[in-house]
Amino acid sequence: MSLRRLVLSGFVLTLVAGCASQVPPVQVTRFHLGQPIARGEIVVEPRDPTLANSLEFRSQAEAVSAELARLNFRLAPGIAKSELVAVVDVTRRTRRDADTGSGVSVGLGGGSYGGGVGVGGGVSFPIGKSKSRDVDLTELAVQIKRRSEGTVIWEGRARSEARAGTPGAAPAAAVQRLAAALFKDFPGESGRVVTVK
């Protein structure tokens, strides 16, 4: 392999690795009673009933339903009143993430070689404004309840953040990623915060 191809393939691998590292990690916390959860018929509902027919909730419900189906829960059709209910709540907010670097930086260096000594220094000034970016924070909370008694038998929260405008910050993609992380290794260790990459 020529040196040029080797350098080019190394560059491409670096770019791919950079893209892969763009997917933000997910913080997951789960709580349960430490007893097996029987897989039965389940329906997915919003915490706020007024959102039941919204397009946004349908997208969220699809992400959660896909994970529940993967875990062998049977999804109840339509408005069926199953014994198990997965109550879903998604919150999103945006915060400012400002680059707070100093306006001026100073560097000084030195070295010697043989009998000679060299000293150098430099000063740099930023050009333009400091960058300020929005960060989208998304949290998915799911409670699995027994409808007959209203008891919560499992609860989990997953949260992540991503730079606004990136693929990881898109609402549907963020909820799918959070749902996959939340139900990974279901039911999970109770009361422990884990990071899922």
Rosetta blueprint (number, residue, H / E / L):
1 M L
2 S L
3 L H
4 R H
5 R H
6 L H
7 V H
8 L H
9 S H
10 G H
11 F H
12 V H
13 L H
14 T H
15 L H
16 V H
17 A H
18 G H
19 C H
20 A H
21 S L
22 Q L
23 V L
24 P L
25 P L
26 V E
27 Q E
28 V E
29 T E
30 R E
31 F E
32 H E
33 L L
34 G L
35 Q L
36 P L
37 I L
38 A L
39 R L
40 G L
41 E E
42 I E
43 V E
44 V E
45 E E
46 P E
47 R L
48 D L
49 P H
50 T H
51 L H
52 A L
53 N L
54 S L
55 L H
56 E H
57 F H
58 R H
59 S H
60 Q H
61 A H
62 E H
63 A H
64 V H
65 S H
66 A H
67 E H
68 L H
69 A H
70 R H
71 L L
72 N L
73 F L
74 R E
75 L E
76 A L
77 P L
78 G L
79 I L
80 A L
81 K L
82 S L
83 E L
84 L E
85 V E
86 A E
87 V E
88 V E
89 D E
90 V E
91 T E
92 R E
93 R E
94 T E
95 R E
96 R E
97 D E
98 A E
99 D L
100 T L
101 G L
102 S L
103 G L
104 V L
105 S E
106 V E
107 G E
108 L E
109 G E
110 G E
111 G E
112 S E
113 Y E
114 G L
115 G L
116 G E
117 V E
118 G E
119 V E
120 G E
121 G E
122 G E
123 V E
124 S E
125 F L
126 P L
127 I L
128 G L
129 K L
130 S L
131 K L
132 S E
133 R E
134 D E
135 V E
136 D E
137 L E
138 T E
139 E E
140 L E
141 A E
142 V E
143 Q E
144 I E
145 K E
146 R E
147 R L
148 S L
149 E L
150 G L
151 T E
152 V E
153 I E
154 W E
155 E E
156 G E
157 R E
158 A E
159 R E
160 S E
161 E E
162 A E
163 R E
164 A L
165 G L
166 T L
167 P H
168 G H
169 A H
170 A L
171 P H
172 A H
173 A H
174 A H
175 V H
176 Q H
177 R H
178 L H
179 A H
180 A H
181 A H
182 L H
183 F L
184 K L
185 D L
186 F L
187 P L
188 G L
189 E L
190 S E
191 G L
192 R L
193 V E
194 V E
195 T E
196 V E
197 K L
